[in-house]
Amino acid sequence: MAVGAVSNQLRIANFSARSSSIAGGSVDIAAPGVAVYSSVKLPQRYAIFNGTSMATPHVAGIGALYAQAFRARGAQLWQLLTSRAQRLSIDSRDVGAGLVQAPR
């Protein structure tokens, strides 16, 4: 699953990849990836980072919630994540199905 990054204003991050025509080159879903507060090694403890490497753990964590709630795996889990994403006004080439949403 390819993850795009958005800001807290739900704008595509300037560093986030766009979909391409290459097989497997589509962005599938988006998550917060701009100015994400994260832990770092001591002595600093916390810092703010940008990147799809910040967005991807959001999707993985929410995927774990769906896996637990629905006993979903593989294609079923993928379908739950993408079908329940919040559609965004951003071009779907940039954010796929939209902003990942936790199960309710």
N, C-alpha and C positions, 0 to 999 in steps of 0.2 A: 504494500500500500504506500503510495507516494503522498507525502504531506506537504502542503503549502503553509506559509506563515502569514498571519495577519496581525495588525496593530490593535490596540484597544478601541480604536475608532472604526474597526472592521474594514481597514484598507489593506490591500496587498502590500507586503513588505517589498522594498526595492531589491532585496537580495533573493527573494523567493523564486524558485524555478517556475517556468510556464510549461504547459504540456507541449509535447512535440509529436510529430507524425511517426517517430520511431516506435516500433513495437514495444509496449510496456512503458512508454514515455508520457503517460498521462498523469496529471495530478488528480488524486482521488478525493481528497478531503483537506480541510484547513483547520488550523488551531492557532492559539496565541503564540507568537514567536518574536515579538518586539518588546523590548524593555521588560523581560521576564526576571523576576526576583528569584535568585537561586542560591543554594549553599555552595561554599567553596572551602578549601582546606584552611585550617588555622594558620595564622592568627586572625585572618580577615573575617571568616565565617560566612558572609553574604556578599553578593554582588549582583549587578544587573547585566543580563546578556541578551543578545539578539541572535536569531538563527532558526533555521528549520530544525536544528538540533535541540532547540527549546520547544518547538511545536510538536515534534514527534512523541515525546514522552506524555504529552497531554492525551494524544490519541491512544497510545498504548495503555495508559491508566484507565481511560474511559472504556476501551476495549475489554479490559479485565473486569470492569463492572458489568458490562453486557454479558460476558462469558459466565460470570457468576449468577446473574439474575435470570438468564434465559438458557443456561447450560449450552450456550452456542459455541461452536468452533468453526474454523475454516471459512468456507463460503457463506455459511449462515451468519457468522459473526461479521464478516465484511458487509453483508447485505444490511444487517441491523445498523451498523455504523453509518453507512452512506444513506440509507433510506430515512434515517431520523436526524440527519444533519440539517442545520438551519440554512435555508437558501440565502444567498447574499446577492447584493446588486453588482458584485464584481463578476467579470467574465469567468465562466465556469472553466475555461482553460487554465485559469490561475488558482482556483479554489475547489475544483471538482464539484462534489455534491453540496459543498458549503461548510459551515462551521460545525465541528463535532459537538454533539450534545450528549450529556450524561443521561442514563435511563432515569425515568421517573418512578 
